[in-house]
């Protein structure tokens, strides 16, 4: 999770907790009630095409990747990085 996403999640959690503790039940904007939020969240879900990457057989060890590649007759893709990935994108 990158820093921006972590900040957004923490901010949403704090705002949600604050609303729950203070009993805020009115929508922030007219028409933005719980049903609207559920509908909006459903509309923003990734499509099957966008989720294809989740079908990749990720493993955490080279040994396991080689074994699975041999068993299934499939190539492997080795991704390796030294250091922090978010700092090396210039």
C-alpha positions in Angstrom: 0.0 0.0 0.0 1.5 3.3 -1.0 1.6 6.3 1.3 -1.2 8.2 -0.4 -3.6 5.2 -0.2 -2.6 4.7 3.4 -3.4 8.3 4.3 -6.7 8.1 2.4 -7.7 4.9 4.3 -6.7 6.4 7.7 -8.6 9.6 7.0 -11.7 7.7 6.0 -11.4 5.6 9.1 -11.1 8.6 11.3 -14.0 10.4 9.7 -16.1 7.3 9.9 -15.3 6.8 13.6 -16.0 10.4 14.3 -19.4 10.2 12.6 -20.2 7.0 14.5 -19.3 8.5 17.9 -21.2 11.7 17.3 -24.3 10.0 15.8 -24.1 11.7 12.4 -26.9 10.3 10.3 -27.6 13.0 7.7 -26.0 12.5 4.3 -23.1 14.9 3.5 -24.8 15.9 0.2 -28.5 15.9 -0.7 -29.3 12.5 -2.3 -26.1 10.8 -1.1 -27.6 8.3 1.3 -26.6 4.7 2.1 -28.3 3.4 -1.0 -26.5 5.9 -3.3 -23.2 4.9 -1.7 -23.9 1.2 -2.2 -24.9 1.8 -5.9 -21.8 4.0 -6.5 -19.4 1.4 -4.8 -20.9 -1.3 -7.0 -20.5 0.8 -10.2 -16.8 1.4 -9.3 -15.9 -2.3 -8.9 -13.3 -3.6 -11.4 -14.6 -5.5 -14.4 -13.6 -9.1 -15.1 -11.2 -7.9 -17.7 -9.6 -5.5 -15.2 -9.2 -8.3 -12.7 -7.5 -10.7 -15.1 -4.1 -10.1 -13.4 -5.4 -11.7 -10.3 -5.4 -15.1 -12.1 -1.6 -14.9 -12.3 0.0 -17.7 -10.2 2.1 -15.5 -7.9 4.6 -17.4 -5.7 7.1 -16.1 -3.2 10.0 -18.4 -3.9 12.0 -19.2 -7.0 12.1 -22.9 -6.1 8.3 -23.1 -6.0 8.0 -21.1 -9.3 10.4 -23.5 -11.1 8.6 -26.6 -9.8 5.1 -25.2 -10.9 6.5 -24.2 -14.2 7.9 -27.7 -14.9 4.7 -29.4 -13.7 2.4 -27.2 -15.8 4.7 -26.8 -18.8 4.6 -23.0 -18.4 7.3 -20.4 -18.4 8.0 -18.3 -15.3 8.5 -14.6 -15.0 11.0 -13.5 -12.4 10.6 -10.1 -10.9 13.3 -8.9 -8.6 14.1 -5.6 -7.1 16.8 -4.3 -4.8 15.8 -1.5 -2.4 12.5 0.3 -2.3 10.4 0.1 -5.4 8.6 3.4 -4.9 11.9 5.3 -4.6 13.3 3.9 -7.9 10.7 5.2 -10.2 12.2 8.4 -11.6 
